[in-house]
Amino acid sequence: MKAIVLAGGFATRLRPISYAIPKLLFPVLGKPMVHWILDLLRECGVDEAVLAVNYLADSLRASVGYVYKGIRIKYSLEDKPLGTAGPMKLASISVRLRDTFVAMNGDIIAHINLIQMLECHRNSRAAVTDALHEVRDPSRFGVVQLDSASRIERFVEKPPLKEAPSRMINAGIYMIEPSVLRMIRSGRRVSLEREIFPILAKRRRLTGFPFQGYWFDIGSFSDYRRANFALLERQGATRITLRRASMADASSRLLPLLLLGEGSRVEKAATLGPQALLGKDCVVMRRARVTDSILFDRVSVGIGSTVSGAIVASDVSIGDGVKIEPGAVVSSDVQIRDGVRIRSNAIIHPHREVTTDVGSRAHMM
């Protein structure tokens, strides 16, 4: 079976980290998002996947390569943004799609039975089966109205809450027949949700597949934090996870929920947690504290420093006596000198040396 992963967006709401790192390489519990997606696709027998890419395509290709756990990986590069349907048309040039294929948004992490979804799709004889998930506030998403046979009668993109026909939303995972590609004009921006789905709904060729497993749409930093800590919590409310070759000094305090990545270490009298996620080869030095924060790979936290409620990307050096306050975002390849204070919601762009305090909501360009 073949799959298309739609990964051509610019991830504007994840800037400035996404200036240097494509969204598909953002770690979730220390594992790149693209690996979560490919692992899910393997479960339904996908053996070939096309990553429909645009922004930072070379970085993604260098990291993911051309084979992942038996899945052949191809890349389809958009020269210009093509919406959500246009990339499928373009990707079909890279791989022959002669049978039902899976398409999936590249910012989705979900627990869904794709084998069961494929079976329902084939039984329904639909052109597209759309995975559906129930949410409290559907106004950010495409919302559907189903009939008794699970056909989608109406598809409304991002309606006001009071006008939403249901709380069932398009979860960004599809089973698609190749015939749908003929509905998509080549070389232009086409919206699957706004242009293709309404036509299929009128033809009664659009089916919904509601599922109950977890589902996260990682479009913003708040979404990203929520996904990481929710998935960590699912592992157990008292979970402290120390991955291979990680070390914590006997005098350090480790408070759940906590994940310490491979090769990372915590030194004397340091405190980690509650709610701390550290990637590979991080160092938390003496008397430092990291709480309610996500640190990517190769982050060092200096002696007596505090990181609270922040997101810190890879290859960041935090000096001694630094204080990073809640809501701060520090991008890749940054050096923060001793004694600096990064106030709440401050933004530090990549490849910077920070020698003075950064005010609340300021951007360090």
N, C-alpha and C positions, 0 to 999 in steps of 0.2 A: 504494500500500500504506500501511496505517496502523500506528502504533506507540504503545505506552504505556510511559512511563518512570516507574518507581516511585521517587519521590523524597520520600516523606513522613516519613522518619525524623528523629530528633532529633540524630543524630551525637554521642551522649554521649561516646564514646571519643575524639572529636576536640575536646573542650572543653579550654581556654576559647576557642580560635579560633572554633569553631562557634557560640559565643554571638552572634557578630557577622556571621559569613559562613556561608551555607548550604553544605553539603558539595559540591553540584554546582558551586559557584563556586571551590572550591579549585583553584589552578593546578597543572597537571602539565606540566613543561617549559614553563611560562609560558602554558599554554593551559587555560582552565577545563574541568573534568571534563565538564560538560554538552556542550561543543563536541566533545570526543572521542567522546561517545556519539552525538550527532547526525551527525557525520561518518561514523561507522560505519553508522548507519541509512540514510544517503543511498545507500550502496553497493548496497543491495538494493532501491532504488526507493521508499523511504518518502517520501511527499510531505505527510503530516500526522502530527503527533505530539502526544500529550497528556502533559503533565508532571503526574503525580499528586503533589500537594504538600501540605504542612501547615506545618511550622516555617519561618519567615522567607520565606514565599511571596511577599510584596511585593518583597523584595530580589531574589529570583530573577526575578520578572516584569519588574522594572525593568531588569535586566541583560540578560536573554535576549531580551525583546520577543516579537513575534508572528510573525516570519518569520526563518528562518536558512537561508541558501543555498538558497532555494527551498522549504524545508520550512515549512508552516504550523504554528504552535505554538499549542496551546490549553492551558488550565490547569484542573485538577480539584482543588478544595480539600477536604481532609478536615477536618471539624469535630472529629473524634476519630479516634485511630488505628484503622485497619481491617485491620491485618495486611498480608499480601502479596497475597491474593486479593480482599479487600474493595475496595481502591482500583481494581482493574480493573473491577469491577461499577459503581462510582461513575463512573469515567471513561467508561464506555460510554454514559452519558447525554450526554456532551459531543460524542461522535463516533460516527457510525453504523458499527458493526462487522459488516458483512455477509459478509466473507470472512476468510481467514486473516490474522491480524495478529501483529506482533512485540511482545513485552513484554520489558522489560529492567530489571534493578535499576540504580538510579542511582549506585551506588558501584563499578561495574565498568568497567575499561578492558581491552579485549581485541582481539586480532587474529584474526578468524574470518571465514570465507567465508559470509556470510549467504545469498547466492544459492544456494550448494550446499546449505546447511542447509534452505532452503525447498524445494528440489527433492526432497531426501530425505524431508522431511515429507510432501509431497504423494504421493510414491510409496508411503509406508508406510501412508497412510490413517489415521494416528494422530489423536487429538484434540489431543494436545500433543506436541511434540518439544522435548526439553530438551538444550541444549548441555552437554557434559560435558568436564571437564578433569582430568587426572591430577595429584595433588599428593602430597607425601611424607607429610604428616600430615592425614588427612581428618576428624579428630575435631571440627574447628570448623565443618564443613559438612554438607549433605545428601549422603549417599553412596548410590550405586546399584549394583545387580547386574544385568548385562545377559544376555540369552540370545543365541543364535547369530544371530538376526535383528535384533539391536540393540534389541529391546524391553526395557523396564525391568521386571524381574520383581519387584524389591524396592526400596523407597526408605526409607532409615533416616536420620532427622534427627539430626545431631551425635552419632554413637555413640562410645563409648570406642574407642581405637585398635585394641585387640585384638578388638573385636567388629565392626569395619567389614567389610562384605562385599567391598569392593574399595578402591582408591585413586582411583576415578573419582567426581568430585563434581559436584553441580549448580552450573553456572557462572553461573546467574542470567540466562540469555538463552533465550527461549522462542518457538517458533512455535505459535500457539494458534488453534483453531477457535472461532467465535462460540458454538457449542453449549455450550462449557464454562461460559460465563457463566451459563447456566441452573442450574448446580450451586452457584452462589454466592448465598447469601442476602443481600439488600440490608440496609444499615444496621447490620451487625454485623461484628465482627472475625473474619476467616476466614483461615486459613493455607493457602496454596497447597500447601506442602510436606507439612504434617501432615494436612490434611483432604481435599484434592482429589487429590493425586498417588497416595496409596495406593488410592483407589477406581479411578482410571484404570489403575493397574498391574494390579489384579485383573481388569479388563475387557480387558486387553491392548491398551489404547488410548494407552499412554504409551511413546514411543520416545526413545532416546538418540542424540545426535549428537556423538561424540568429536571433538575438534579439537586440533591440536598447536601452534597459535600462542600468543603470550604471553597471559597472563591475570593481572590484578591485582584483588583485592578490597580496596578501600581503606576499612577499617573502623577503623583505629587509626593513631597517628602512626608506629609502626614500619612498618606496611603502606604508609603514604604515602611515607615516605623510600625504602623499597625500590623502589616503583614508579618514582619519579622518577629515581633513580640507575641502575636497571636499564634504563630506556628511554633515558637519556642514554648509557649504555655501548653500547647497541645501535647508536648512531650512529657508533661508532668509538672504540677504546681510547685514541687520542691526540687526541680531538676537543676543540677549543676553538672554541666558537660565539659569535660576536659579532653580535647582531642589529642591525637598521637603526638608525642614528643613535647607536649606543653607541660609547664611546671608552675607550681605555686608554692612559695615559701610557707613553712609551717606557721609562721607568725602573721601571715596575711589573713584577711577576712574575705570569704567568698560567700555572697548572699544571692540566693536564687531570685529570679530566673537568671541563668548565667550560661554563656557559651564562650569558652576560651579556645581559640583556633589552634591549628597544628603549629607546633614550634614556638608558641607564644609563652611568655613567662610573667609571673607576678612576684615582685621582690618583697623584702621585709616590711611588715607593718602597713602594706598597701591594702586598699579596700576595693573590691570589685563587686558591683551590684548594689542593691537589687536592680534587675533589668539591665544587663550589660551584654553586648555581643561584640566579641573581638575576633578579627580574622587571623590570618596566618602571620607568624613572626612578629607579633606585637610585643612591646615591653612596657610594663607598668612599674615604674621605679619606686624606691622607698617612700613610704608615707603618702603616696599619691592615691587618688580616689577617682574611680570611673563609675558613674551610676546613670541609669536610664538613658544610655547612649549606645550608638553603633559606631564601631571603629572598623574600617576596612583593613587591608593587609599592610604590614610593615609600618605601623604607627608606634611611636615611642612617646610615653607620657613621663615627663621629668619629675625629679624629686619634689614631693610636696605639692604637686599640681592637682587641680580638680577639673574634671570634665563631667558636666551634668546636663542631661537632656539634649545632647548635641549629636550631630552626625559628622564624622571625620573620615575623609577619603584616604586612599592609600598613599604611602610614602610621605607622611607628615611627621615632622619632628616638633614636639611640644617641649619647651624648655622647663627649667625648674621654677617652681612658684607661680606657674601660670594658672589663671582661672578662666574657664570657658563655661559660659552660662547657658541656660535652657534656650532651645530654638536656634542656636548658632549652627552654621553649616560651614565646614572647612573643606575646600577642594583639594585635589591631589598636588603633591610636590610643593608643600608649604613648610616653611620654617618659622616657628613662633619663638621668639627670644625670651629669656628669663624674665619673670615678673610681669609679663603682659596680661592684660585683662580683655577678654573677648566677651562683650556684653550680649544680653539676650537678643536673639534673632539677627545677629550680625552675620554677614556673608563674606567669606574670604575666597577670592578667585584663585585658580591654579597658578603655580610657579611664582609664588610670592615669598618675600621675607617680611615678617611682621615684627617691628621693633618697638611700636608704641601701642597703647590701648586702642581698641576699636569699639566705637559707640554702638548702642542698641540700634538695630535695623540699618546700620551702615553697610556699605559695600566696599570691601577692600579690593580694588581693581588691579 
